[in-house]
Amino acid sequence: MITGWARPFFFLGDQCLVLLADLGSMGIFLLSTLTGLFRPPFRGRELLRQMRFIGAGSLAVIFFTALTSGMVLGLQGHHTLNKFSAEGMLGSAVALTLVMELGPILTALMVAGRAGSAICAEIGIMRISEQIDALECMAIDPFRYLISPKLLAAILTVPLLTAIFDVVGIYGGYLAGVKLMGANSGAYFNSMMVSVTNHEIRLGIIKSFVFALLIVWISAGRGYFVHRIRGAGFGAESVSKVTTQAVVLSSIAVLIFDYLLTAVLL
């Protein structure tokens, strides 16, 4: 029997065991998904469908987020640089901020909110309705059949969405800084071309690849293990809870890995 003074230690130990079991399950889940990428038969049509859903379906939200973010950067950058008589560096400030940080991060957060939540809900519903169990009974690998096409589609499309975000954001900064605030157009693009090198572009691309993997891994994993998550409830309630959890965890993971990748690769 557990006495009163020992209950906090029991609770802490129990939570640590749950966390370790969850991390182990998610690690095996990721390994099985990556292995499924290289096992035939390959589902080319499903891959294209997922690319359309994750990539083309996110273009509208990416476009408007990039445009408004770039315009805000143009306004604030011009206001700040004007204090130091350095308006000519506006293009450099906007481009570097977008390419290295805001582009990959905001793209990943938008994809996590839109596509990640849908992936988690889809897999979660398939789990509670025993569709995944039916696939296993028919000797069909659910990782290769369901998860791997989503992961590959995200890895292919999220970097492209990030590139679109960067271009649209730079043009939004041009609209706000040059057209509205009167900064010099030539200085805007010249400072951008001088300051943005292959290293900064490479850093943004690497981040977008890692963020894409994290989003699908966490979102699909939460849905796949919805029946094991403690406190999630049953049925539709459990799917709604793990979907919210997936978006939150994906966003936190993106922010944490953004710092780690910047610290290592910068």
N, C-alpha and C positions, 0 to 999 in steps of 0.2 A: 504494500500500500504506500502511495506517495504522500508524504506529509506536506504541510503547507509551505515550509521553507524551501523544499526541493522542487516545488512545482515550476518556478521560473526556469530552473536549469533543465527540467524535463521538457518544457515547452521549447526552449532554445535548441536542445539536442534534436527534438523531433523536427523542428523547422529546418535544421541543417541537413538532416537525412532526406527530407522532402526535396530540398534544393539540389542536393547531390544527385538524387535519383532523376530529377527533372533535367539537370544538365547532362547526365549520362544518356538519357533517352533522346534528348535533342542532338547530342553529338552523333549517336548512332543513326538518327534520322537524316542528318546532313550527309554522313558518309554513304548511306544507302541511296540518297538522292543523287549525289555526285557519281556514284557507280552506275546508276541507271542511265546517265547521259551517254554511256559508251556501250550499252547492251542493246543489240537489235531485238526486235524490229524497231526502227525509228519512226516516230509519229510526226511526219513532216506537216501534214494538214493541221494537226493539233497545235504544233509549234507556230504555224502562221496565224491560227486563230488566237492564240495567246499573245502573240506579238501585236496583233490588231487591237486586242483588248487593253493590254498594258501600255503599248506605245501610242498607237493612233488614237485610242480612246482618251488618253491623257493630254493630248495636244492643246485642247482649248484651255484647260485650267493652267497648264504650263505657260501658254502664251500670255494670258492675262496676268498671271503672277509675275512673270519675267518683265513684262512691260511696266507694270506699276512699281515693281522693285527698282528697276533701272531709272525710272523717272524720279523716284524718291532719292536715290543715290545722286542723281544729277543735281537736284535742288539742294540737298544738304551738302554735297561736295562743293558746289559753287559757293554756297553761303560760308562754309568753313574756309575754303582756300582763298576767298576774297579778302579775308582778314589778314592774310599773309602776302597778298599780292601775287598769288601763285595759281591764278585761274588756268594757266596753260597746262597744269598737271591734272586737270579734271578728267580727261580721258584715261590717263594712267590709273587714277584712283578708282574710277568706275570699273574699268576692265579687270584690274587685279582683284578687286573685291568680288566680282561676279565669277571670274574664272576659277579662283582658288577656293572660295568659301561659299558665297551665297548660291551660286549656280548648282553645285552638287548637293548642298544641304537642302535647299528649298525644293529642288526637283525630287529628291528622295522623300521628303516629308509629304509632298503632294501625292506621289505614287503610293506611299504607305497608307495615306488616308483614303485614297480612291480605290486602287487595285489591291493593296494588301488586305484591307478589310473584306473585300469581296472574295479573295482567295481563302481567307480564314473561314468565312461563313460557308462557302461552297464545300470545303473539305469537312468542316464541322457537321454540316447537314448530312453529308454522305456517311460520316461516321455514326451519327446517332440513328440514322435510318438503315444501318447495317449494309449499305452498298459496298463499303470497303471490305467488310467481312465476306460479302458475296464474291468480290474479285479474288480474294485469297482462296476461297473455296474452289474457284475455277482455275487455280494455279496461275493467276495473272498478278505480276508484281505491281502493287499499287504505287510504289515509288516511281518506277519507270513509266507506268501508265498515266499517273495523275500529276506527280510533283515535278519530275524532271523537265517536261516541256515548259512548265511555268518558270522554273529557275532559268533555263536557257533563254527563254523569251525575255525575261527581265534583264539578264546580263547583256543581251544584244540591244535592247531598246532604251534602257535607262541612260547609258552614255550618250546615245543620240538625242534623247530628250534634254540632257544636260547641255549639249552643244547648242541646241535650239534655244534653250533658256539663256545661255550666254550671249548669243547673237541678238536676240530680241531685247535683252536687258541693256546691252550696250547701245542699241538704237534708242531705247527709252531714255537712257541717260543723255544721249545726243539731243533728243527732242526737248527735254527739260532744261539741260544746261546751255545748249547752243541756241535753240529756237526761242525758248521762253526767257532765259536769263541773259542772253546776249554774249555768251562766251565765244571765243574764236573757233571756227570750225576746223581750220587746218591744224591749230595747236591741239585740239581735242584728239584727232586721229593720229597725229604725229607722236604725241606723248604716249598714246596707247601702243603704237607699233614699236616704239623704242623700249618700253618697260616690260611688255608681255613677251616672255621667251618660251622656248619649248619646255623648260623645266616647270613653269607655272601651269602650262597646258597639260603636261603629263601628270602633274599632281592632281588636277581636277578630274582627269579621266580615270586614274587609279581609284580615287575616292568614289566615283560613280559606280565602278565595277563592284567594289566592296559593299557599298550601300545597297545595290541591287540584290546581291547574295543575302545580305542580312534581312532585307524586307521579306523575300520569299521564304527564307529559312524559318524566321520567327512566325510569320503569318500562317504558313502552311503547317508548321509544327504545332502551333496552338490548336488549330482546327483538328489535326490528326489525333492529338492526345486529349481531346475535349472530354472524353469519358474518364480520364485519369486525374484531371485537375481537381484538386481539393477545393470545395466550396463553390464550384461552378454551377451546381444544381443539375437539373435534368431537362432534356428536351430543348425547346426553343430558348428557354431561359439560359441554359448553359452555352448555347451558341452565341447569344447576344453578349454574355459576359466575356467569353474568350475572344470575341471579335474586338471588343473594346480593349481588352488586355493586349491583344496582338498589336493594335495601332500604337498604344502607349509604349510598349516594350520596343517596337521597331523604331519609334522616334527617339527614345532614349539611347538605343544602341547606335543609331546614326550619329547622334551628337557626341557620344563617347568615342566612337571610332574616328570621328572627324578630328578630335583632338590628338588621338594616338597617331594617326597617319600624318598629321601636320608636324607633330613632334619628331617623328622618325624620318620623314621624307623631305621636310622643308630645307 
